[in-house]
Amino acid sequence: MPELPVNQVVPRLRSALEQHRRAVLSAPPGSGKTTQIPLQLLTAPWLGERKILMLEPRRLAARSAARYMASCLGEALGERVGYSIRLERRTSSATRIEVVTEGILTQRLQRDPELQGVGLVIFDEFHERNLHSDLALALCLDAQQGLREDLRLLVMSATLDQQRVCALLRDAPLIEAEGRQYPVSLNYLGWDADRRRIADQVIRAVSQAWEEQSGDLLVFLPGVGEIRAVQRGLEAKWMGAAEAPRVCPLFGDLPAAEQDRAIKPDPGGRRRIVLTTSIAETSLTIEGVQCVVDSGWSRQPRFIPGLGLSRLETVPVSLAAADQRAGRAGRLGPGVCYRLPGEAQHARLAAHHPAEILQADLAPLALQLCAWGISDPAQLQWLDPPPQAAFSQAMDLLRQLGGVDEAHRLTPMGRGMTGLPVHPRLAHLLLRAPVEAHAQACDLAALLSERDILPRSAADGPGCDLALRLRLLSAWRERGKADGLNSSACGLVDRVSRDWARRLGGASAFAETQVLSIGGLLALAFPDRIAQRTGHARFRLMTGRAARLAEHDPLGSEPYLVVPQLEAGQTESWIRLAAALDEAQIRSLPDLPIHEESCVIWDDQAQRVVAYREQRLGALSLSRTPLPKGDTEAVRAALLQGIRSMGMHALPWNPRVRQWQNRVCWLAQQGLESDWPDLSDDWLEQHLEEWLGPWLEGLQSRDQLQKLDLMGILQARLNWDQSQRLDQFAPSHLQVPSGSRIALAYAPDKPPVLAVRLQELFGLSETPRIAQGRVGVVLHLLSPAQRPIQITHDLAGFWARTYSEVKKELKGRYPKHYWPDDPLQAEATRRAKPRKR
């Protein structure tokens, strides 16, 4: 067995586990913790003949670690060391160390809460904070406390908040090991951070590193799409070159043989460029790597509770992840790391990525907790408890799927769903699918849980239709290949589908008896993702949120879709995978919350109140039947809403009503008395129900509103005494010396205006006043042609200082009119000249 740095702490670790039954091991990359600790603890006296389960977050690392440990024992895989990962298991009755991934440990705990025959559970690379790891640790702590006091728990990590983890494990001992890390030189390229140019920038960086360094290159990219783009670019760059490198992709969904080719040195001695995602940050040692190129990006899942959607976001790596990536260059000797971001950008990175439990879809976790007999996460111990909003939404979904009842107790359907290691939505689909559609249901579940069999560039052509993908998958099975398809993705989907068929065996006790279309099957898993077309390629989801397809997508003209995969945007979502659904199938589907209700609304287009009976599915209207008459109060409320949407100008205003309203508003602003009501447009619009509502009985349209006696309705806001005082304090007209009654123009916050011809004021010495003499009016003095010649609030001053000049100008322009020398002694007239007496 090789001598590695972590071996030095094994005695302390054995003692800690013996005395405390819980321990935390902090050991840097390259120390050997993943492969050496299980082997060293295999002979611990407290373990006896029981086995060790090690939870490894990634399948690639699990397989690699198990293979290496078996080789250290000189045995084949499946003897004393084995592994269990999705779709693959290499164990036997002799297996003492079993490496497992993701939800496999949770499934075992649900089947056997005591974990009989297991003496130690190791949580490796716990710093990745995988949702399944957090859940499995919470369940193990609960089992240890209530069922298995002798069960040992060990949490291992390279970068971890050790004190928090120790506290979670009830002050478990912390054991720190030295690392075996060679120095790594850091080159900061300082290129602009642009998500759209990741592949181009990485190709440039790899080309530079290839020329400047020796040995193999390990290149970190955010996802498979970028890996394929960089692979195409590099292979094109070196096409036909004698010293061309071998470009090896490395990600979780690759077949095991291709993964092995990326991990092991090239048999012919060619230099390699290994393109990988974050799966290679820890646990794996890729032989021959002396140089790392770090794009500075990673892809993280994020659940949006308000939308009920998960999306993968391309985000900058954390400082911890960047250090892990750089460290890969120093596993076997001194190395070099090229970082695309600049040093200043790097310094601004977050210390760690948020734990998955804080930003993931919690429906799988909620189902597992209910199966454990817990409906409140607070009953368990968590490093970070599940967010309440996301957990509540998860429970709502489980109730909708029939997995739990109103008291959050697991139903028979829920027990069936827990037995399938897949998202509760897809478990519901598999259990409810009709017998004759079992194969299709398995294919759909596989297509939705794995990578798309159509590359994104190809998906832009045929579109988002899952029915098309089912046909293409069938063609691939018949011929063993199909043009335009991702063959490795097809192979994985086929394996996963066959695994579901094997697990289900025969017909489920919950299977539907009716025939369902592809869209109908999908609706069993996504009853809340039914969408109705609102325009070409535009849809509305049951939640009311807008969603859209690409303009050319063949599904764009379908009346209804089921949309299992959405990409959330700011105001609407992009549909990525969907299937058509017709209204008849919607009505026949079980458990859909179709409600019938009578509705009375204001129709903006018709500008009238409309009453109808409607069948609704969430925000979707399935049908409307007109009603001859709506509820009186509902009609009144709809009409008031219509007035608000049209604006106050929709009421039958005329100059006489506006003049009266302005008089009241002006008088209320003067502060002469405190009891005047506010009749401004703002107040009237905000209090429509109060002053207008009682007068709307029998009215339903804008045209009918014109029959309202708006003057009478507004005057009813004043009592008799106020009506009298209005005429006294704010008269509508003033009589001038000519005998004419001239209307006053009122406006808020301004003195009233009297617009009158100059000749009609002859003989008047002072400016007229209102409000019992407290307010002088503003005079707009008009020419014989009714054009303003002077604006003044001082009539006496006008006669004394300005009239003579005005007279000179106007007498020449209007010679037939009367222009006396002394206006105060002249006779006022409405005519050109006074009548002769």
C-alpha positions in Angstrom: 0.0 0.0 0.0 1.6 3.4 -1.0 2.8 5.7 1.7 0.8 9.0 1.4 0.6 12.0 3.7 -2.8 11.1 5.1 -1.5 7.8 6.5 0.2 9.8 9.3 -3.1 10.7 10.9 -4.7 7.3 10.6 -4.0 6.3 14.3 -5.7 9.5 15.5 -8.6 9.0 13.2 -9.1 5.4 14.3 -9.1 6.6 18.0 -11.5 9.5 17.3 -14.0 7.2 15.6 -13.7 4.6 18.3 -14.3 7.1 21.2 -16.7 9.7 19.6 -18.2 7.7 16.7 -18.0 10.9 14.6 -15.0 12.7 13.1 -14.1 15.3 10.5 -11.0 14.9 8.4 -9.5 17.9 6.6 -6.9 16.9 4.0 -5.7 18.9 1.0 -5.8 17.5 -2.6 -3.2 14.9 -3.3 -3.0 13.7 0.3 -4.6 10.3 -0.5 -7.7 10.6 1.8 -10.2 9.3 -0.8 -8.4 6.0 -1.4 -6.3 5.5 1.7 -8.6 6.2 4.6 -11.2 3.5 3.7 -8.4 0.9 3.3 -6.6 1.9 6.5 -9.9 1.8 8.5 -10.8 -1.6 7.2 -8.9 -3.3 10.0 -10.2 -1.1 12.8 -11.3 -3.2 15.8 -14.6 -1.3 16.2 -15.5 -2.1 12.5 -15.3 -5.8 13.0 -16.7 -7.6 9.9 -19.0 -4.8 9.0 -18.6 -2.8 5.8 -17.7 0.8 4.9 -20.0 2.9 2.7 -18.3 5.9 1.1 -20.5 8.5 -0.5 -18.7 10.0 -3.4 -20.5 12.9 -5.1 -19.4 12.1 -8.7 -19.8 8.8 -10.6 -16.4 9.2 -12.4 -14.6 9.7 -9.1 -16.5 6.8 -7.4 -15.5 4.4 -10.2 -11.9 5.6 -10.2 -11.5 5.5 -6.4 -12.9 2.0 -6.2 -10.7 0.7 -9.0 -7.5 2.2 -7.4 -8.3 0.8 -3.9 -9.0 -2.7 -5.4 -5.6 -2.5 -7.2 -3.9 -1.6 -3.9 -5.3 -4.8 -2.4 -4.2 -6.7 -5.5 -7.8 -7.7 -6.2 -10.4 -7.3 -9.0 -13.2 -4.8 -8.6 -16.2 -6.3 -6.8 -14.2 -8.4 -4.3 -13.3 -6.5 -1.1 -13.8 -3.2 -2.8 -16.7 -2.4 -5.1 -19.0 0.5 -6.2 -22.6 1.2 -6.9 -23.5 4.0 -9.2 -26.5 4.7 -11.4 -26.9 1.9 -14.0 -23.8 0.1 -12.8 -22.8 -2.0 -9.8 -19.7 -4.0 -9.0 -20.0 -5.6 -5.6 -20.2 -9.1 -4.1 -20.9 -10.8 -0.8 -17.2 -10.3 0.0 -17.3 -6.5 -0.5 -16.2 -4.6 2.6 -15.7 -1.1 1.0 -18.5 0.1 -1.2 -18.3 3.5 -3.0 -21.7 4.9 -3.7 -23.0 8.0 -5.4 -25.9 10.6 -5.2 -29.2 9.1 -4.0 -28.0 5.5 -3.6 -27.2 5.9 0.1 -30.6 7.7 0.7 -32.4 4.8 -1.0 -30.6 2.3 1.3 -31.5 4.3 4.4 -35.1 4.3 3.4 -35.1 0.6 2.9 -33.0 -0.1 6.0 -32.8 2.8 8.4 -30.5 0.8 10.7 -28.0 0.2 7.8 -27.5 -3.4 9.1 -24.0 -4.7 8.3 -22.6 -1.2 7.9 -20.1 0.1 10.5 -18.9 3.3 9.0 -20.3 5.8 6.5 -17.8 8.2 4.9 -18.9 11.4 3.3 -16.1 12.3 0.9 -15.6 15.7 -0.8 -18.3 17.1 1.5 -17.3 20.7 0.5 -19.2 20.2 -2.7 -22.4 20.4 -0.6 -24.3 18.1 -2.9 -28.0 18.0 -2.0 -28.0 14.2 -1.6 -24.9 14.5 0.6 -26.6 17.0 2.9 -29.8 14.9 3.0 -27.9 11.6 3.6 -25.8 13.1 6.4 -29.0 14.4 8.1 -30.6 11.0 7.9 -27.5 9.2 9.1 -27.3 11.5 12.1 -30.9 10.8 12.9 -30.4 7.1 12.5 -27.3 7.2 14.7 -29.2 9.1 17.4 -32.3 6.9 17.5 -31.4 3.5 16.0 -27.7 2.8 15.7 -25.5 4.4 18.4 -22.6 2.2 17.2 -22.7 3.6 13.6 -19.6 5.7 12.8 -19.7 8.8 10.6 -16.7 10.4 9.0 -16.9 13.7 7.0 -13.9 14.4 4.7 -13.0 17.4 2.6 -10.2 19.4 1.2 -11.8 22.8 1.6 -14.4 23.0 4.2 -15.7 25.2 7.0 -14.5 22.7 9.5 -15.8 24.3 12.7 -19.4 24.4 11.4 -19.2 20.7 10.4 -17.7 19.7 13.7 -20.5 21.5 15.5 -23.1 19.8 13.4 -21.5 16.4 14.3 -21.9 17.4 18.0 -18.3 18.7 18.5 -16.7 15.8 16.6 -12.9 15.8 16.7 -11.2 17.6 13.8 -8.2 15.8 12.4 -6.0 17.7 9.9 -3.6 16.0 7.5 -0.7 17.4 5.5 -0.9 17.5 1.8 1.6 16.5 -0.9 1.2 19.4 -3.3 4.0 20.6 -5.6 4.3 24.3 -6.3 2.0 25.7 -9.1 2.9 28.9 -11.0 -0.1 31.1 -11.7 -0.5 33.0 -15.0 -3.3 35.5 -15.0 -4.3 36.2 -18.6 -6.6 39.1 -17.7 -9.1 38.6 -20.6 -12.5 40.1 -20.5 -15.1 37.9 -18.8 -17.6 37.2 -21.5 -19.9 34.1 -21.3 -20.5 34.2 -25.0 -16.8 33.9 -25.9 -15.7 31.2 -23.4 -14.9 28.6 -26.1 -12.9 31.1 -28.3 -11.0 32.4 -25.3 -10.1 28.9 -24.0 -8.9 27.8 -27.4 -6.5 30.8 -27.4 -5.3 30.1 -23.9 -4.8 26.4 -24.6 -2.8 27.2 -27.8 -0.6 29.5 -25.7 -0.1 27.0 -22.9 0.6 24.2 -25.4 3.5 26.2 -26.9 4.9 27.3 -23.6 4.6 24.2 -21.4 5.3 20.5 -21.6 3.2 17.5 -20.5 -0.5 17.1 -20.7 -3.0 19.9 -20.3 -6.2 19.8 -18.1 -8.7 22.4 -19.2 -11.7 23.4 -17.0 -14.9 24.5 -18.8 -18.4 25.2 -17.4 -20.3 22.4 -19.3 -20.5 19.9 -22.1 -21.5 22.4 -24.7 -18.3 24.4 -24.2 -16.3 21.1 -24.1 -17.6 20.1 -27.5 -17.0 23.6 -29.0 -13.4 23.7 -27.7 -12.8 20.1 -28.9 -14.0 21.0 -32.5 -11.9 24.2 -32.5 -8.7 22.4 -31.3 -9.1 19.5 -33.7 -9.6 21.9 -36.6 -6.5 23.9 -35.5 -4.2 20.8 -35.5 -5.9 18.9 -38.3 -3.2 17.0 -40.3 -0.4 18.2 -38.0 2.3 15.6 -37.3 2.6 16.6 -33.6 -1.2 17.0 -33.1 -2.3 16.5 -29.5 -4.9 14.0 -28.5 -8.0 15.9 -27.4 -10.0 14.0 -24.7 -13.4 15.1 -23.3 -14.1 14.1 -19.7 -17.6 14.5 -18.2 -20.0 12.4 -16.2 -22.3 11.2 -19.1 -19.4 9.8 -21.1 -19.2 6.0 -21.4 -16.7 4.5 -18.9 -14.2 3.5 -21.7 -14.0 7.1 -22.9 -13.6 8.4 -19.3 -10.8 5.9 -18.8 -9.0 7.1 -22.0 -9.1 10.7 -20.6 -7.7 9.7 -17.2 -4.9 7.4 -18.3 -1.8 8.5 -20.3 -1.9 8.0 -24.1 -0.5 4.5 -24.9 1.4 5.9 -27.8 3.0 8.7 -25.8 1.1 11.6 -27.4 0.6 14.7 -25.4 -3.1 15.1 -24.4 -5.5 18.0 -23.8 -8.2 16.8 -21.4 -11.3 19.0 -21.5 -13.4 18.6 -18.4 -16.0 20.2 -16.1 -15.9 20.6 -12.4 -16.0 16.8 -12.0 -12.2 16.8 -12.2 -11.6 19.4 -9.4 -11.2 16.8 -6.7 -10.7 13.1 -6.1 -9.3 12.3 -9.5 -5.6 12.2 -10.4 -5.1 12.5 -14.1 -1.7 11.1 -14.9 0.6 13.3 -17.0 -1.0 16.6 -16.2 1.5 19.4 -15.6 -0.5 22.3 -16.8 -4.1 23.5 -16.1 -6.1 26.1 -18.1 -9.0 27.4 -16.0 -11.8 29.3 -17.9 -12.9 30.8 -14.6 -16.5 29.6 -15.1 -18.7 26.9 -13.7 -22.3 25.8 -14.2 -24.5 25.8 -11.1 -28.2 24.8 -10.8 -30.5 27.4 -9.3 -34.2 26.9 -8.4 -36.5 29.9 -8.6 -39.4 29.3 -6.2 -41.5 32.1 -7.7 -41.5 30.4 -11.0 -41.2 26.8 -9.9 -38.3 26.4 -12.4 -34.7 25.3 -12.2 -32.1 26.6 -14.5 -28.4 26.1 -14.9 -26.5 29.3 -14.6 -23.0 29.9 -15.9 -21.3 31.7 -13.0 -17.7 32.6 -12.0 -16.0 29.9 -10.0 -15.5 30.3 -6.3 -12.0 30.9 -4.8 -12.1 27.4 -3.3 -12.9 25.8 -6.7 -10.2 27.9 -8.5 -7.7 26.7 -5.9 -8.8 23.1 -6.4 -8.4 23.5 -10.2 -5.0 25.0 -10.0 -3.9 22.3 -7.6 -4.5 19.6 -10.3 -1.3 20.9 -12.0 0.8 20.1 -8.9 -0.4 16.6 -8.1 2.6 14.8 -9.6 5.2 17.5 -9.8 5.7 21.3 -10.2 3.1 22.7 -12.5 1.6 25.8 -14.1 -2.0 27.2 -14.2 -3.3 29.6 -16.7 -6.3 31.6 -15.5 -8.4 33.5 -18.0 -9.5 36.2 -15.5 -7.1 38.8 -14.3 -5.7 38.8 -10.8 -8.0 41.6 -9.7 -11.0 39.7 -11.0 -9.8 36.6 -9.3 -9.5 38.4 -5.9 -13.2 39.4 -6.1 -14.5 35.8 -6.4 -16.8 34.4 -3.7 -15.1 32.2 -1.2 -17.4 29.2 -1.9 -20.3 28.3 -4.1 -23.6 28.3 -2.2 -24.7 24.9 -1.0 -27.0 23.1 -3.5 -29.7 22.8 -0.8 -30.0 26.6 -0.8 -30.8 27.0 -4.5 -32.1 23.6 -5.7 -35.6 22.2 -6.4 -36.4 20.6 -3.1 -39.2 18.2 -4.3 -36.9 15.1 -4.1 -35.7 16.1 -0.7 -39.3 16.8 0.6 -40.4 13.3 -0.7 -37.5 11.6 1.1 -38.2 13.4 4.3 -41.9 12.4 4.2 -40.8 8.8 3.6 -38.6 9.1 6.6 -41.6 10.2 8.6 -40.7 13.9 8.9 -42.7 16.8 7.4 -40.7 19.6 9.1 -37.0 19.8 8.1 -36.3 21.4 11.5 -36.7 18.0 13.1 -33.3 17.0 11.5 -29.8 18.4 11.9 -28.5 20.4 8.8 -25.4 22.4 8.0 -27.8 24.7 6.1 -31.5 24.0 6.6 -33.7 23.9 3.5 -35.2 27.4 2.6 -38.8 27.6 3.8 -40.2 29.0 0.5 -38.6 26.4 -1.7 -39.6 23.6 0.7 -43.2 24.8 0.9 -43.4 24.9 -2.9 -42.0 21.4 -3.0 -44.7 20.1 -0.6 -47.3 21.8 -2.8 -46.0 19.9 -5.8 -46.1 16.6 -3.9 -49.7 17.2 -2.9 -50.6 18.0 -6.5 -48.9 14.8 -7.6 -50.8 12.8 -4.9 -47.6 11.9 -3.1 -48.6 13.3 0.2 -51.9 14.2 1.8 -53.0 17.5 3.4 -51.2 16.5 6.7 -48.0 15.9 4.7 -48.3 12.1 5.3 -47.0 9.8 2.6 -49.7 8.3 0.4 -49.5 4.9 -1.3 -48.6 6.8 -4.5 -45.9 8.6 -2.5 -44.5 5.3 -1.3 -44.3 4.1 -4.8 -42.6 7.3 -5.9 -39.9 7.0 -3.2 -39.0 3.6 -4.6 -37.9 5.1 -7.9 -34.6 7.0 -7.8 -35.8 9.9 -10.0 -37.5 13.2 -9.5 -41.0 12.9 -8.1 -42.5 14.3 -11.3 -41.0 11.5 -13.4 -41.7 8.9 -10.8 -45.4 9.9 -11.0 -45.2 9.6 -14.8 -43.7 6.1 -14.6 -46.3 4.9 -12.1 -49.4 6.5 -13.7 -48.6 5.6 -17.4 -51.1 3.2 -19.0 -49.9 -0.3 -19.5 -49.6 0.1 -23.3 -47.6 3.3 -22.8 -45.0 1.9 -20.4 -42.2 1.9 -22.9 -43.0 5.5 -24.0 -43.1 6.6 -20.4 -39.7 5.1 -19.7 -38.3 6.8 -22.8 -39.8 10.1 -21.9 -38.4 9.9 -18.3 -35.0 9.1 -19.7 -35.1 11.9 -22.3 -36.0 14.4 -19.6 -33.4 13.2 -17.1 -30.5 13.0 -19.5 -28.7 15.1 -22.0 -30.7 16.0 -25.2 -30.1 13.5 -28.0 -30.3 16.4 -30.4 -27.4 18.8 -30.3 -28.4 22.4 -29.6 -27.6 23.4 -33.2 -29.8 20.6 -34.4 -32.5 21.4 -32.0 -32.7 24.9 -33.5 -33.9 23.2 -36.7 -36.6 20.6 -35.7 -37.4 22.4 -32.5 -38.5 21.4 -29.0 -40.9 18.5 -29.8 -40.4 15.5 -27.5 -42.6 13.4 -29.8 -40.0 14.0 -32.5 -37.2 12.8 -30.1 -39.1 9.6 -29.3 -39.3 8.9 -33.1 -35.6 9.6 -33.6 -34.7 7.4 -30.6 -36.7 4.6 -32.1 -35.0 5.0 -35.4 -31.6 5.0 -33.7 -32.5 1.7 -32.0 -33.5 0.1 -35.3 -30.3 1.2 -37.2 -27.8 1.6 -34.4 -27.2 5.2 -35.5 -29.1 8.2 -36.9 -27.9 11.3 -38.7 -27.9 14.5 -36.7 -28.2 12.7 -33.3 -25.8 12.6 -30.4 -25.0 8.9 -30.4 -23.5 8.7 -26.9 -26.6 10.6 -25.5 -28.9 8.1 -27.4 -27.0 5.2 -25.8 -27.3 6.7 -22.3 -31.0 7.4 -22.8 -31.6 3.9 -24.0 -29.8 2.4 -21.0 -31.7 4.6 -18.5 -35.0 3.8 -20.2 -34.3 0.0 -20.0 -33.4 0.4 -16.4 -36.8 2.1 -15.6 -38.6 -0.7 -17.5 -36.7 -3.3 -15.4 -37.5 -1.6 -12.2 -41.2 -1.2 -13.0 -41.6 -4.8 -14.1 -45.3 -5.0 -14.9 -48.2 -2.7 -14.7 -48.3 -0.3 -11.8 -51.3 -0.4 -9.4 -51.7 3.3 -10.2 -51.7 3.0 -14.0 -54.3 4.9 -16.0 -56.7 3.0 -18.1 -57.3 5.6 -20.8 -55.1 6.0 -23.8 -52.8 9.1 -23.4 -50.9 11.0 -26.1 -47.3 12.0 -25.6 -48.5 15.3 -24.2 -51.0 13.5 -21.9 -48.2 11.4 -20.5 -46.1 14.4 -19.9 -49.0 16.1 -18.1 -48.9 13.3 -15.5 -45.4 14.6 -14.5 -46.0 18.3 -15.2 -49.6 19.1 -14.5 -48.6 22.7 -13.7 -46.7 23.2 -17.0 -49.7 23.1 -19.3 -49.5 26.1 -21.6 -52.1 27.7 -23.9 -51.3 29.5 -27.1 -51.8 33.3 -27.0 -50.2 34.0 -30.4 -47.9 32.3 -32.9 -45.1 30.6 -30.8 -46.3 32.5 -27.7 -48.0 30.7 -24.8 -49.3 31.3 -21.3 -48.5 28.8 -18.5 -51.0 27.8 -15.9 -49.2 30.1 -13.5 -49.9 33.0 -15.8 -46.3 33.5 -16.8 -45.6 34.0 -20.5 -43.4 31.6 -22.4 -42.3 31.4 -26.0 -40.8 29.2 -28.7 -38.5 30.0 -31.5 -40.5 31.6 -34.3 -39.9 28.7 -36.7 -40.7 25.9 -34.2 -43.3 23.5 -35.6 -45.1 23.5 -32.2 -45.7 27.2 -32.5 -49.3 26.8 -33.9 -50.4 24.1 -31.4 -53.3 25.3 -29.1 -51.9 23.6 -26.0 -48.5 22.3 -24.9 -47.0 20.6 -21.9 -43.6 22.2 -21.2 -41.3 20.1 -19.0 -38.2 22.2 -19.7 -38.1 26.0 -19.6 -35.4 28.5 -19.4 -36.4 31.4 -17.2 -36.0 35.0 -18.5 -36.7 38.3 -17.0 -40.4 38.7 -18.1 -41.0 35.4 -20.0 -39.5 32.0 -20.3 -38.1 30.2 -23.3 -39.6 26.7 -24.0 -36.8 24.2 -24.5 -38.7 20.9 -24.6 -42.5 20.4 -25.0 -45.2 18.2 -26.5 -48.6 19.0 -28.0 -51.8 18.5 -26.1 -55.4 18.9 -27.1 -58.3 20.2 -25.0 -60.1 16.9 -25.0 -57.1 15.2 -23.4 -56.8 18.0 -20.8 -60.4 17.4 -19.8 -59.8 13.7 -19.5 -56.6 13.8 -17.4 -57.0 12.9 -13.7 -56.6 15.3 -10.9 -56.3 18.5 -13.0 -57.9 21.4 -11.0 -60.4 22.5 -13.7 -62.8 25.0 -12.1 -66.0 26.5 -13.4 -67.0 30.0 -12.3 -69.2 32.9 -13.3 -67.2 35.9 -14.4 -68.2 39.5 -14.9 -65.5 41.7 -16.4 -64.9 44.9 -18.2 -64.1 44.3 -21.9 -61.7 47.0 -23.0 -62.2 46.3 -26.6 -66.0 46.3 -26.6 -66.0 49.0 -23.9 -68.7 47.3 -21.9 -69.3 44.8 -19.1 -69.3 41.2 -20.2 -70.8 38.3 -18.2 -69.9 34.6 -18.9 -69.4 31.2 -17.4 -65.8 30.1 -17.7 -63.9 26.8 -17.2 -60.4 27.6 -16.1 -57.2 25.6 -15.5 -55.1 28.0 -13.4 -54.6 31.1 -15.5 -55.8 29.3 -18.7 -59.4 29.8 -20.0 -60.6 26.5 -21.5 -64.1 27.7 -22.5 -66.5 30.6 -22.1 -70.3 30.6 -22.3 -72.0 34.0 -22.4 -74.5 34.8 -19.7 -77.5 37.0 -20.3 -77.2 38.8 -17.0 -74.5 39.1 -14.4 -74.8 39.7 -10.7 -75.7 43.4 -10.0 -72.8 44.1 -7.7 -70.4 42.3 -9.9 -71.6 44.4 -12.9 -71.2 47.6 -10.9 -67.7 46.6 -9.9 -66.7 45.8 -13.4 -68.1 49.0 -14.8 -66.2 51.0 -12.2 -63.1 49.1 -13.2 -63.9 50.0 -16.8 -64.1 53.7 -15.9 -60.7 53.5 -14.2 -59.2 51.8 -17.2 -60.7 54.3 -19.7 -60.0 57.4 -17.5 -62.3 60.0 -16.0 -62.9 61.6 -19.4 -65.2 58.6 -20.2 -67.9 60.2 -18.0 -70.3 62.8 -19.6 -68.4 65.9 -18.7 -69.4 69.2 -20.4 -68.2 72.8 -19.8 -71.1 73.6 -17.4 -70.2 70.6 -15.2 -66.5 71.3 -15.3 -67.2 75.0 -14.4 -69.2 73.9 -11.4 -66.6 71.3 -10.3 -63.8 74.0 -10.6 -65.8 76.4 -8.5 -66.2 73.9 -5.6 -62.5 72.9 -5.8 -61.4 76.5 -5.9 -63.5 77.4 -2.9 -62.3 74.4 -1.0 -58.7 75.6 -1.5 -59.3 79.1 -0.1 -59.6 77.9 3.4 -62.6 80.2 4.1 -64.5 77.3 5.6 -63.4 73.7 6.4 -66.4 71.7 5.4 -66.1 71.8 1.6 -65.7 68.4 0.0 -62.8 67.4 -2.3 -64.2 67.0 -5.8 -60.9 67.0 -7.7 -60.4 64.4 -10.5 -57.9 62.5 -8.3 -60.3 62.2 -5.4 -63.2 61.3 -7.7 -61.2 58.5 -9.4 -60.0 57.1 -6.1 -63.5 57.1 -4.6 -65.6 56.1 -7.6 -67.5 53.5 -5.5 -68.5 56.1 -3.0 -69.9 58.9 -5.2 -70.7 57.2 -8.5 -71.4 53.6 -7.6 -75.0 54.1 -6.3 -76.0 55.8 -9.7 -74.8 52.9 -12.0 -77.6 50.4 -11.6 -78.7 49.2 -15.0 -75.7 50.6 -16.8 -73.2 48.3 -18.5 -71.3 50.2 -21.2 -69.5 53.4 -22.0 -72.4 54.5 -24.2 -74.8 54.1 -21.4 -72.6 56.1 -19.1 -73.4 59.2 -21.3 -77.0 59.1 -19.9 -75.8 59.9 -16.4 -76.8 63.3 -15.0 -73.2 64.1 -13.9 -74.1 67.6 -12.7 -76.9 66.3 -10.4 -74.6 63.5 -9.1 -71.9 65.9 -8.2 -74.3 68.5 -6.7 -75.6 65.8 -4.4 -72.2 65.9 -2.7 -73.2 69.3 -1.3 -75.9 70.0 1.2 -78.4 72.8 0.7 -76.5 75.3 2.8 -73.3 74.6 0.8 -75.1 75.0 -2.5 -76.3 78.5 -1.3 -72.8 79.5 -0.1 -71.2 78.3 -3.3 -73.2 80.9 -5.3 -72.4 83.6 -2.7 -68.7 82.9 -2.4 -67.8 81.6 -5.9 -70.5 82.9 -8.3 -70.6 81.4 -11.7 -71.1 84.8 -13.4 -70.5 88.5 -12.6 -72.6 91.3 -13.9 -70.6 94.1 -15.5 -71.5 97.8 -16.1 -72.8 97.0 -19.6 -75.5 94.8 -18.0 -73.9 91.6 -19.3 -73.5 88.5 -17.1 -70.0 87.2 -17.8 -68.9 83.7 -16.8 -66.0 83.4 -14.4 -63.3 80.9 -15.2 -62.1 79.0 -12.1 -58.9 76.9 -11.8 -57.2 75.3 -8.8 -54.7 77.5 -7.0 -55.4 80.6 -9.2 -57.7 83.6 -8.9 -60.9 83.4 -11.1 -60.6 85.0 -14.5 -63.2 87.4 -15.9 -62.6 87.7 -19.7 -64.6 90.8 -20.9 -64.6 93.4 -23.7 -63.0 96.6 -22.5 -66.1 98.7 -23.5 -68.3 96.8 -21.1 -66.3 98.0 -18.1 -66.5 101.7 -18.8 -67.5 103.5 -15.6 -66.2 100.7 -13.3 -63.4 102.1 -11.1 -62.3 99.0 -9.1 -61.5 95.4 -9.9 -64.5 93.1 -9.1 -64.1 91.0 -6.0 -65.7 87.7 -4.9 -65.8 85.5 -1.7 -67.4 88.4 0.2 -64.8 90.8 -1.1 -61.7 88.8 -0.1 -60.5 87.7 -3.6 -60.1 90.0 -6.6 -60.6 88.5 -10.0 -58.1 88.6 -12.8 -59.4 90.7 -15.7 -58.6 89.6 -19.2 -59.5 92.8 -21.1 -60.6 92.0 -24.7 -60.6 94.0 -27.9 -63.8 94.3 -30.0 -62.6 91.2 -31.8 -62.4 89.3 -28.5 -58.6 89.3 -28.4 -56.8 89.9 -25.1 -55.2 93.4 -24.9 -54.4 93.5 -21.2 -54.3 91.1 -18.2 -54.6 92.9 -14.9 -55.9 92.5 -11.3 -55.7 96.4 -10.9 -58.5 98.0 -13.0 -58.0 101.4 -11.5 -54.3 101.4 -12.3 -55.1 100.3 -15.9 -57.5 103.3 -16.4 -54.9 105.7 -14.9 -51.7 104.5 -16.6 -52.4 102.2 -19.5 -55.8 103.0 -21.1 -54.7 106.1 -23.0 -52.0 104.1 -24.8 -54.4 101.2 -25.5 -57.0 103.7 -26.8 -54.6 105.2 -29.3 -53.7 101.7 -30.7 -57.3 100.3 -30.8 -59.0 103.5 -32.0 -57.0 103.3 -35.3 -57.8 99.6 -35.6 -61.5 99.8 -34.6 -62.6 103.3 -35.6 -66.3 102.5 -35.5 -66.1 101.6 -31.8 -66.5 103.9 -28.8 -63.2 105.1 -27.3 -64.0 107.8 -24.8 -61.2 110.0 -23.3 -62.5 109.5 -19.7 -63.5 105.8 -19.3 -64.6 106.3 -15.8 -67.3 108.8 -16.9 -68.2 107.0 -20.1 -71.2 104.7 -20.5 -70.5 101.0 -20.7 -71.8 99.2 -23.8 -72.2 95.8 -25.4 -72.5 97.5 -28.8 -69.9 99.3 -30.9 -71.2 102.6 -29.4 -73.7 103.4 -26.7 -77.3 104.0 -27.9 -78.2 107.7 -28.4 -80.6 108.9 -25.8 
